[in-house]
Amino acid sequence: MPTPATDWTRNDWAAFADRLLAGSMAHASPGRGRITPPGAEGGYGRDVDGLEGFARTFLLAGFRIAGERGEGVDHLIDFFSQGIRTGVDPDAPDRWVRIDEHGQAKVEAASLALMLDLTREWIWDRLDAQTQRRVIDYLSPVVGDDTYPKTNWLWFRVVVQTFLRSVGGPWSQADIDADLALHDALVREGGWISDGVERAFDHYVGWALHLYPVLWSRMRGAAELAADRLPGYVANLDRFLQDAIALIGGDGSPLIQGRSLVYRFAAAAPFWVGVIAEVPSLSPGALRHAAARIVSHFAQHGAPDERDLLTLGWHGEWRQLAQSYSGTASPYWAAKGLLGLALPADHPVWAAPAEPLPIDRGDVLRAIAAPGWVVSGTAADGIVRVYNHGTDKARAGSLGGDSPLYARIGYSTATAPLLDERAWTDPLEHSVVLVDDDDQPTHRSALELIGARVLGDGTAWAASTWLAHTLSAKPTPRHGQGLAGDATVLARITTHSVVRGLWEARIIRVDPIEQGPEIDELTLRIGGWPVAGDRPFAQNVEHAARVAAGELTSIIRTIGDDSVEPLVETRLDASPLGAFAAVPYVEVDVDPGAWHTAFVELARTGEAVSDLGLPTIAATDGSGDLRLDVTWPDGIRTSSSVPASPR
């Protein structure tokens, strides 16, 4: 497996892909039009599951066929050619669900169109005329269809219509123009792209919103449509990848944040896209190696499983990680992470020397403006941590429930947010909430970003403010966003994170609102990092809330507050990383208008707050700015002046 000094060869990549293909193809229908891995059917039913299985496996087969230039892969060409003939045959019992029958077919149609284009001379050109007409008929309902969500789905319509245009089918310039304009409207600072009008920053930025523009530009017939746009796409991709490569943990784990995490090593896709687009800032060897580290992380942790199948989960199967629509074949969008196999063996990327990840070279500290993140990676333990003050998958000005996948203050490559039922109604890990007399906690969505930046002296800062509100939740489709419901605002909370290495100094103020409750009668609950494992944990709540799971230690303690009550909560089956999950947290009495301070740590090295000097934190208001003075556990002192509120 790849290490900082080694890498997978192309043969290693091909062997891994062939293992995945063999595992999934074994579950094809008699006509090969559907591939349905075993397990309970997804939220959209077994017919959609089968279409997903074919289309997403076809992605991987298409990469293999194109990368081998059709040589030595006749079994794949024959298998998927037969599946296409069956899929578009209206009388076949295992035909594909049509685009006008179910919306999910719009997603899968894009994979079909991309691979029919990529493998054109080996599959499309050899299909009989009747099957070609049927494929065009199958794809044609996308033209003029305005029901596509205004998200990354825009690219599904663009890709399908571009393929139809190239084979003499119907297409609409107006549709493509509208979709490309929507893409432009979703681009944010630093090459980041929001997945819709909400503040939705997650892995879809890389494996969808940057992937499709580059692949689309290389389709037959796309050149004149994409020529003027491609330089901008590549420039944005280049800027994004400089952040994305810093988000990979030393063990190769991607950040465990956002929806659709069952796609696992699809997180490697944008690095291959960078190779294809020839971005200037990162070398082909660095990009290839980053992709290899991500894919090998999952290979080392049991994905695929002993049946050579990708299950609904992270490492192993854990269905709670899936969204409500996910089926047994949904994880095969992970095939995008093997996109590099579409590059033949004589492509220069395979001979380029591997380069280490940023986390291999030393500690990482950066601020990312668009999602409002501070990134802190520590080379000693390989953990990359993100402190989130700008992402919640919510519309500005709305009041809804916090999604554990988006709205927590902290995410990392070594921890996962709690994802049991309670996690959606009761924010705990990496949260700042008020708790009323009925034990109802508040939520922070939608938050307002104050700012995020590197301060110097090895520290960085991010901050946000929000109307803390309880929620009477209503049933909500589980597509990753928080629950909807009726909100009652209790107060305004403002929270600053000052970050240095494995530590966060968290500074919090609670302010009353007009006609609000007496907030000094509320309890302020501050949560630390969640840890998980397959055995119960070592816990300590004597001076701070501290919990250890394996090599990980999570600690939170308040500074200068005698009312503190350090606590640890343990939950069963709440994390994809282990049967037991635990969160250290503290509860304090609210002092309206005053600054409450807490110290938060996640370490894999055994170094802990209680093992070093006691930290101190002081927050001083003045003329619209906030001065933050911190003495860190190792004795280093830092002082910074930051905005106290949005400007």
Disulfide bonds with the S-S distance in Angstrom:
none
